[in-house]
Amino acid sequence: MDLTKKLIALLVLGLVFYLIERVIGNRRRASLLRPGMATDTIYFFLVGLVKLLTKALLVIPAIMLVWLQVSTPEELRSGMYHGFGPSLSQPVWLQTIEIYLLVDFSGYWIHRLFHTGAWWPFHAVHHSSEDLDWLSSLRVHPVNEVVDKLAQATPVLLLGFDPGATVGTAVFFTFYAIFLHADVDWDFGPLRSVISTPVFHRWHHSKDPAAIDKNFAGLLPLWDIIFGTYYMPRDRLPQDFGVPEKVPAGFFGQLWHPFTGWFKRKGPPAV
């Protein structure tokens, strides 16, 4: 996507979420500007490069498809590959539903993984936003983004689903992830435990001790309910976002942040 198209996309999204956050929503901040907005805008223009890297790494499942003899290099290069096996024999609408469920389920566990051990510093970059809104959703470290997308796409391809059926799901999940960060206190009332909402995800970003490591799902809170990570109190709203550790405010500092611990000299072992 060239610069002009990116600018148009930024303006369109900005208008859509101006209406959602400030006209329809609850207008939390008086000013349109906030700390970190410039950094998040840089991430917006980086998205295209990250997508190119993700596509390049999709050569790994592509090689596996050739090794399994369900496709050929020529078929994959020409875009003529449409899936294989029982998955392909299903109607496209059923494939689409199954892809939604599979991607959301795998996304839940990948998200949980990034809250652990050496993965956390990469994800901490995303959680470092202290002023959540739609634009802050784009503050995602490239390693986090590539691993997330690759880990979700690979099972879909290896199970034989039609790649064309994934296009609509990818667009939907991208927009919905942005919406979940919107600066609104919406929980969808009776659907609050059925579908992820801005309040549901804002609790995930809260520093409230009770909310730490909760609400990992991107679409269906069902996964959090089943695996014991659901948190949606009715008597208060999420506040105080961010992370306890120090994460640089600038773009390049955030890119380097996850690697800083790799080069710290460790002291002698305890005796």
C-alpha positions in Angstrom: 0.0 0.0 0.0 1.5 3.3 -1.1 1.8 6.4 1.1 -1.3 8.0 -0.4 -3.5 5.0 0.3 -2.1 4.8 3.8 -3.0 8.4 4.5 -6.5 7.9 3.1 -6.9 4.8 5.3 -5.7 6.8 8.4 -8.1 9.6 7.7 -11.1 7.3 7.1 -10.4 5.3 10.3 -9.8 8.6 12.2 -13.3 9.8 11.0 -15.0 6.5 11.8 -13.6 6.4 15.3 -14.2 10.1 15.9 -17.8 9.3 15.4 -17.7 6.2 17.6 -15.6 7.7 20.4 -16.8 11.4 20.5 -20.2 11.6 18.8 -21.8 8.3 19.7 -19.5 7.4 22.7 -18.8 9.0 26.0 -16.1 11.6 25.1 -13.5 10.8 27.8 -10.9 13.3 26.8 -11.5 16.9 25.9 -8.6 17.1 23.5 -8.1 15.1 20.4 -4.3 14.9 21.1 -2.8 12.6 23.7 0.7 11.4 24.8 2.0 8.7 22.5 -0.2 9.6 19.5 2.8 10.3 17.3 4.4 6.9 18.2 1.2 5.1 17.5 0.9 6.8 14.1 4.3 5.5 13.1 3.1 2.0 13.9 0.2 2.6 11.6 2.6 3.2 8.7 4.7 0.3 9.7 1.9 -2.2 9.4 2.4 -2.7 5.6 6.1 -3.7 6.1 5.1 -6.2 8.8 2.5 -7.7 6.5 5.2 -8.2 3.9 7.4 -10.0 6.4 4.4 -12.2 7.5 3.7 -13.1 3.9 7.4 -14.0 3.4 7.3 -16.3 6.4 4.2 -18.0 5.1 6.6 -19.9 2.8 7.0 -22.3 5.8 3.4 -23.7 5.7 3.6 -23.4 1.9 6.6 -25.8 1.9 4.6 -28.1 4.1 1.7 -28.1 1.7 4.0 -29.1 -1.1 5.7 -31.8 1.1 2.2 -33.2 1.9 1.6 -33.3 -1.9 -1.7 -31.4 -1.7 -0.3 -28.5 -3.8 2.6 -27.6 -6.1 4.9 -24.6 -6.1 3.4 -23.5 -9.4 -0.1 -23.7 -8.0 0.8 -21.7 -5.0 2.7 -19.0 -7.0 -0.1 -18.6 -9.4 -2.7 -18.2 -6.7 -4.6 -21.2 -8.0 -4.4 -23.1 -4.7 -7.9 -23.4 -3.1 -7.4 -25.9 -0.2 -7.8 -29.6 0.0 -9.5 -32.5 1.8 -12.7 -32.4 3.9 -12.3 -28.7 4.7 -12.5 -27.8 1.0 -15.6 -29.9 0.4 -17.6 -27.8 2.8 -19.6 -24.7 1.7 -17.6 -21.4 1.9 -20.0 -20.1 4.6 -19.3 -23.1 6.8 -15.6 -22.8 6.2 -15.8 -19.2 7.2 -17.5 -19.9 10.5 -14.9 -22.6 11.3 -12.1 -20.3 10.4 -13.5 -17.7 12.8 -13.6 -20.2 15.6 -10.2 -21.6 14.8 -8.4 -18.3 14.5 -10.1 -16.9 17.7 -9.2 -20.0 19.7 -5.6 -20.1 18.5 -5.4 -16.3 19.0 -6.5 -16.7 22.6 -3.6 -19.1 23.4 -1.1 -17.1 21.4 -2.2 -14.0 23.4 -1.7 -15.9 26.7 1.7 -17.1 25.5 2.8 -13.4 25.0 1.9 -12.8 28.6 4.6 -15.2 29.8 8.4 -15.3 30.1 10.6 -14.0 27.3 7.5 -13.3 25.2 6.1 -10.7 27.5 8.6 -7.8 26.8 7.4 -7.9 23.1 3.8 -7.7 24.2 4.5 -5.2 26.9 5.1 -2.6 24.1 1.4 -2.9 23.3 0.3 -2.7 26.9 2.5 0.4 27.5 -0.3 2.7 26.2 -1.7 4.6 29.2 -4.4 6.3 27.1 -6.4 3.7 25.2 -8.2 4.6 22.1 -8.5 3.1 18.5 -5.1 4.3 17.4 -3.3 2.7 20.4 -4.4 -0.7 19.1 -1.7 -0.3 16.4 1.1 -0.2 18.9 2.3 -3.8 18.4 5.9 -4.9 18.3 6.7 -6.4 14.8 7.8 -9.7 16.5 4.5 -9.9 18.3 2.5 -9.2 15.1 4.4 -11.6 12.9 4.3 -14.5 15.4 0.6 -13.9 16.1 -0.4 -13.8 12.4 1.8 -16.7 11.3 0.6 -18.9 14.2 -3.0 -18.2 13.3 -2.7 -18.6 9.6 -0.7 -21.8 9.6 -3.3 -24.2 11.1 -5.9 -22.7 8.7 -3.8 -23.6 5.7 -2.6 -27.0 6.9 -6.2 -28.1 7.6 -7.1 -27.4 4.0 -9.4 -24.4 4.2 -9.7 -22.3 1.1 -7.4 -19.3 1.5 -10.0 -17.1 -0.2 -12.4 -17.8 2.7 -9.8 -16.3 5.1 -9.8 -12.9 3.5 -13.0 -11.7 5.0 -12.1 -13.0 8.4 -8.8 -11.3 8.4 -10.4 -7.9 7.5 -13.0 -8.4 10.2 -10.6 -9.4 13.0 -8.3 -6.5 12.1 -11.1 -3.9 12.4 -12.6 -5.6 15.5 -9.2 -5.5 17.2 -9.1 -1.7 16.6 -12.7 -1.3 17.8 -12.0 -3.2 21.1 -9.5 -0.4 22.0 -12.0 2.4 21.4 -12.3 5.0 24.1 -15.9 4.0 25.0 -17.5 2.2 27.9 -19.6 -0.2 25.9 -20.2 -3.7 27.2 -23.2 -4.6 24.9 -25.5 -5.3 27.9 -26.9 -8.8 27.7 -24.2 -9.8 25.2 -21.3 -8.8 27.5 -20.4 -12.5 28.0 -21.1 -13.5 24.4 -18.9 -11.2 22.4 -15.8 -9.2 23.3 -16.5 -5.5 23.9 -14.4 -2.4 24.5 -15.0 -2.8 28.3 -14.0 -6.4 28.2 -10.7 -5.6 26.5 -10.0 -2.4 28.4 -10.1 -4.6 31.6 -7.3 -6.7 29.9 -5.2 -3.5 29.7 -6.0 -2.4 33.3 -3.3 -2.4 36.0 -5.9 -3.4 38.5 -4.4 -6.5 40.2 -7.7 -8.4 39.8 -7.6 -7.8 36.0 -4.0 -8.9 35.4 -3.8 -11.7 32.8 -7.5 -11.7 32.2 -9.7 -11.4 29.0 -7.4 -12.7 26.3 -10.1 -13.5 23.7 -10.3 -11.4 20.6 -13.9 -12.2 19.7 -15.5 -14.8 22.0 -15.2 -14.5 25.8 -16.2 -18.1 25.8 -12.5 -19.1 25.8 -11.8 -17.0 28.9 -14.9 -18.4 30.6 -13.8 -22.0 29.9 -10.2 -21.5 30.9 -10.8 -19.3 33.9 -9.5 -16.0 32.7 -12.8 -14.1 32.4 -13.1 -10.8 34.3 -16.1 -8.4 33.9 -17.3 -6.8 37.1 -20.6 -5.0 36.9 -19.9 -2.4 39.6 -17.0 -0.5 38.1 -15.2 0.3 34.8 -11.6 -0.3 33.9 -9.1 2.5 34.7 -5.4 3.0 35.1 -3.9 1.4 31.9 -0.3 0.6 31.2 2.4 -1.7 32.6 4.4 -1.5 35.9 7.8 -1.7 34.2 9.5 1.1 32.2 8.9 0.9 28.5 10.3 3.7 26.3 7.9 6.2 24.9 9.5 6.5 21.4 9.1 4.2 18.5 12.7 3.1 18.1 13.1 2.6 21.9 10.0 0.4 21.9 11.4 -1.7 19.0 14.6 -2.3 21.0 13.0 -2.7 24.4 12.3 -6.5 24.3 16.0 -7.1 23.5 17.6 -5.0 26.3 17.4 -7.9 28.8 19.4 -10.1 26.5 22.5 -8.1 26.9 22.4 -7.3 30.6 25.3 -8.9 32.5 24.1 -11.3 35.1 25.7 -11.5 38.5 27.5 -14.5 39.9 25.3 -17.4 41.1 24.2 -17.4 44.7 26.2 -19.6 47.0 
